[in-house]
Amino acid sequence: MNLKIKYFGMIAEITGKKEENLVSEIGDTEEITQLLALKYPAMENLEYKIAVDQEIILSKQNLTEKSVIALLPPFSGG
């Protein structure tokens, strides 16, 4: 499967890119989290939200070839 992943904020700094395409047999968002922790060890203990097709998910979600995944760091406001 070829997945498009977008990175924002400190996650983009960790990965050194704003987006990338991953070719993998990943089937769901939990597997993406595991793969990215291996590829980018600094992300292993990082808190972030995952959005699939512009919708923040709250639990594991299956992915398709057309899914666009965004990793969103914690937001702070004031």
Secondary structure as UniProt FT lines:
FT   STRAND          2..7
FT   HELIX           9..15
FT   STRAND          19..23
FT   HELIX           29..39
FT   HELIX           41..43
FT   TURN            44..45
FT   STRAND          49..52
FT   TURN            53..54
FT   STRAND          55..56
FT   TURN            65..66
FT   STRAND          68..72
//
